[in-house]
Amino acid sequence: MKLYSHPRSSAAHRVRIALNLKGCDYERVDVPFRDGSLDAPEYRRVNPQGFVPALETDGRVLTQSLAIIEYLDRRFPEPRLIPDDPLDRAEVQALAQIVACDIHPPNNLRVRVHLHRELGLDQAGVDAWCRRWIAAGFDALEARIAGSSDGRHCFGGSVTIADVCLVPQVQNARAVGLDLGPYPTIAHVAAWLETLDAFAAAAQA
C-alpha cells in the first residue's frame, strides 16, 4: 500500500493512525504543498481533487479519510474501529463526522489561505476564525461523549474511528490556541490516546 500524505493534513493524520492500529506496512509519500495549494501537478493524476490522503492498494486509488478508514476496517478486522452493532456503528460514525464533516472543513489549509489573501485577515484573525468553528464542534462533541466516555475513548472501552478523528483535531485546536478547559472529556480522551504507540507514531512529521 502507498499512502499519499502531508505533515499538515489532519485528514491524512487520521489514516496514518488507522494504518498503525491495524499494523499495516505501507509506503508514505508526502505530497508537496506551497502557499496552500498543491505544488505537484502530477498528483492530480492520482487524485483529481488534489487532496490528501489517497491510498493506493490492490491497483486502485482510494480517497477521503473516512472512506479509507472504513476500507481498512473491512480488510483488516482487528482491532475493529467501526462496531458491528448497527446502533453502535451509527454512534461512532456520527462522532467521527462531527470532526471530519463539521469541524475540519472550515479550518483546512485552503480556507485559511483564502481568509488571509482574499479577505485580508492576519494570522491572529485566521486563528480566531479557526477557534470559533472548532469550539462550535467541540461544544457538541463534548456534550455527546461526556456521559458515555470511559475517560480514554470517545465511545465504549476501545479505540474507534471517533478517536482516530479526534486526536488530529485536538492537535489543531492546540495549534490555534483554543482553550480546552471547557472540554474536559475531550481533553482527557485525547491525552490518553496520545500515549498509545499507534497515535504517537502517526503524529511524527
N, C-alpha and C positions, 0 to 999 in steps of 0.2 A: 504494500500500500504506500502511496505517496500523498502527503498532506501539504497543500499549499497554504501557507500561514503568514502571519506578520506579528512581530512582538507587541504591537499596539492594538491588535484586534482582540476584543473580548469575545467575539463570536468564535474565532479560531482557538482562543484560550479554552473555551468550553470543550471543543472537540479534542484538544490535547489532553485535557483531564480525562475524558471518556476513554480515549485510546490507552492512557496509562492505567486506568482502573481495570480495563479488560486485558491488560498485559500484552497488547499488540505491538509487534515490531513494525515500524514504519519509517519511511524517509521523509524528513521535513524539508520543505523548500520555502524559504522566506521570499515573498514577492516584494520587490522594491516599490516603495511609495515615495513621492516627493510632492510637497506642498498640498497634501490632502488628496492626491489623485494617483492612480497607477502610473508608474514610470517604466512599465514593461508591456508595450502594446501586444507582444506575442502571447501574454497571458490571456488576452481576450479569446484566444482560440481554445483555451482550457475552460474558461468560464466567461461567456459573453457578457454577463452582468458586470464583470470586473471586480467582484468582491472576493474576499477570503472569509471562511475557508472553502476549499474544494478538496475532495478526496478522490484520488484515482484508485480504483480497485476493480479487479476482475474485468478489465478492459472498458470500464465505464467511469464517468466522472459524476460524482455526487456533489451537490451544493446545498447551502442553507444548513446551519449548525444543528437545528433540531431534527431535521430530516436525516442528517448524517448520524447523529446520536441514536436515533431510532433504528437505523440500519445496523449499526454496531451492536445494539442491544439484541436484535434478532439473530444476527450472525454469531455473536459471542455471548451466550446467555448468562454467563457468570462473570462478575456479580450483576444481578438484574438491576437495571436503573429505572425501568418502567414496569410497574407491577402488572401482574396478570389480571387481578381482580378489576372488573370494569369501573367500579366506583373509585378505588384507589388510583387506578390508571388515570382517570379523568382529573382527580385531585392533583396529582403531581404534575401532570401536563399543564393544568391551569396555573399552578405556581411558577413553573418554568416560563410560561408565556407572559406572565406579568413582567418578568425581566426581559425576555427576548423580544417581545412584541410591543410592550408599552413603555418600558423604561429606556431601553437601549437605542431605538431608532432616533429620538430627538437629540441624542448626545453623541452620535458617532462622528467620525473624523470629518466627513464631507459636510455635515451640518455645522460643525464648529468652524471650519474654514469659511463657509458661506457667511456665518454670523460676523466673522472678523472682516473679510474682504468686501462683501457686498453691503452689509448693514453697519459696518464701522465700529463694531464692539471691540474694546480692548480685551486683553486676557482676563482681567477681573470681571468684565461683563460676560464673557463667554463662560467662565467658571460659574458665575451666578446663575446663568441660564441652565447649565448642567445640574447644579444643585437643586434648582426648582423642580425639574422633571424627575430626577432621581428620588427626591423627597416625596413627591406625589405617589410614585410607585411603591416606595418603601412604606409609606403610611398604610397602604392597602395590604402589602405583603406581611408586615408586622402583625396587623390585625388578624390575618388569615392563619398565621402559624403560631401565634403566642399561646394559644390554648392547647395545641396538639404536639408541638415540638418537644423532643426529649432533651433539648439543650445542645444537641450535637448534630441534629439533622432537621431539615425543614418538615419532613413527614415521616412518621414511623420511626423505626430503630435502625435504619440502614441508609446508605447513600443512594439518592435517586437523582433523576435528571434535574429536579428542582435545585438540589445542592450544587450540581455541576454548573448551573446557570448563575447561582447566587454569588459564588466566590469572585469570579471576574468582575461582577458589577459592584461588589463591596470595595474591591480594589480601585475601581474607577471612582467610586464615591470618595474614598480617602484622597485620591489624587486631586480632586477639585475642592477639597476642604469641607466636605459635608460632615456635620456633627452626627455621629452615630448614637449619641446618648438617648435620643427618643426611640431608638430601635434596639432595645436590649436583646431580644431574641435573635434578631438578625446578626447582631454583633457577636453573640456567644456562639451561634452556629458556625459562622464564618471563621472565628478564631480556632475552633476545634478542627474544622475541615482543613484549614491551612497547615495543621501539624501532620496531616497524612501525606505519605510519600508521593502518591499519585498527583495530589494537588500542588505540593511544593515543587515537584519536577516540572510540571506544566507551566508554572509561573516564571520559569527561567527564560530570559530573552535569548 
